[in-house]
């Protein structure tokens, strides 16, 4: 979810129907390798924003983190969002787990956000034990949520469920609950409000694809290229990953209308192949099992953050030297 939020803000796209303030975004994903992080990014979008910077190593609160982020902000101008995933990775190991220590650490990060005139989003863990008050599930003392301007808690219906509720509360926002559902195809948490409208729109779009294929017979290329062809006929603006998701979701509808659907991947992008034989009894849909690959350095759309002392981790290495 955190990576998707970064992509949405970097691209100026809405988050569950709410507008975002587009700008540079820095995602400090401190529990992943750069290879895994890049694969996750390609799972959620075919067109990563050039405003999104990624890093897998950073200093701690006591060892240079604030200076690294301040330098990044100076060098990149308008920074809309900095995400630290997770909070525990930038805190010092300490046996003092008191309210005062939790509050002091969060207060330092709030002061940093105020100095940099940006938003700092901290990803933090929940307690495993259930509590009727979601705020009581935040790991640590009440000092963690007490020092933050806002708190957002994702609570699944059960441990393995794709359904959950996002509890939102804060000093400057109205408390609310969002019903979300994780889509394993798109790897995105989607808002479940207004499901009927969403269903009617995606079926209309698939119908347009089917009608076009009945005339053209076949298509092979990226979702972006298909959107460009169909742009004038579509009922709304769509992103390539949304079209890909709807094609996956309605593959049964495609098959029933004589359209076969195959997924694949080239070195630099995902591809789709659609063909129509004019019958309603196609053979089973075939699926390519190409393994995800990292784009070559010349074509990588996202960039490792050029922060002093922050480096990205490559597969098979413990730690890389600082980025230039």
Steps between C-alpha positions, in 0.01 A plus 500: 500500500778746590670460162169551317434818703844628398430430132161673517638816664803513269268479200237738641237223490208465739512272804162330553325793339695769686727743310874505575760777485739389229870533572823313556462195726773319694426142610742356756415131484741376765391136527525406131771455239499738206432204268185401690390862527530551125302182432224622733490834319460327163219292649290809572575716197638482149599866512687592823517872559830677445425694818536183709835427666578173678761408762555191712753636750500813715638634825320489832352781708827511691724450199433733211144431382380858543800638312454255215135592453570874527772468233260312273236772541752775419616319188155407366290804577134428565480170693140403569557179692769305684409146607709315760426127491533404778528735798686242706787490247593864570473479879788405725486165678412583858348336805319823585153438360328779685242753385759780520741321267229415245370856506850651470588289194176585321532868596845514334353367177209744519747788543692369198181499291421855609852625417489338156139607437407149398301202624684215671303175503624234742415133450472329837393162634183404685466283805370151422250514783158628393357816656164663435679838478731485195734763651581260782639254244788731401822339623665689783349751737241769435794732436525368143154613392500791745784683325376440145266737319301207366475123533379248242447140607430218255318217672428183301186302563730209582868424452467355148208713382514733199238720668580766756408834652724805503435707812599865449527754780703813568515859617406654168284232338155365565512148642372244250519137401572376148401151394783360288563185300840372385505403132761222456509567125594868524662479847298807603266566791179631341216688664181290513264800504281539193570149372199502264626804308849353470359171372288664231791714373751217474252277318425783257873540429544125438200511267673775299816287478295202378316706236830641372655154478203366304604749231880497536536128591824529697721725712848455646671770703487681835193615689612859434495439126154344515370796702638740240311315225172488693528841669214675317258211557557457875251639754772629733873559534687181590854415608669203332512293820123547546430373149730201560321426826156511333614273217618248761182537703270447200692232311187285523300772324770521232493124444121492482520755216761313298807694622815322619731682740869440567736685734874531450799716574784639293823633645349841565125459530203273543312404186151374425382300202134499401352311207145443381393203290138613477374202699379476859680173567871579512746259648608567854682827552875456498725676749870563467700427811786737429691587814506864606818678400657828599525746211851570382667802667443709189126435511432494875218749558552541873823613657692420810512808717824696482531563872830532685553176689191333356565212269295244319548130551557279199431128482785297643664785689487604860521873436599725213717810531314834514333602179670774300 
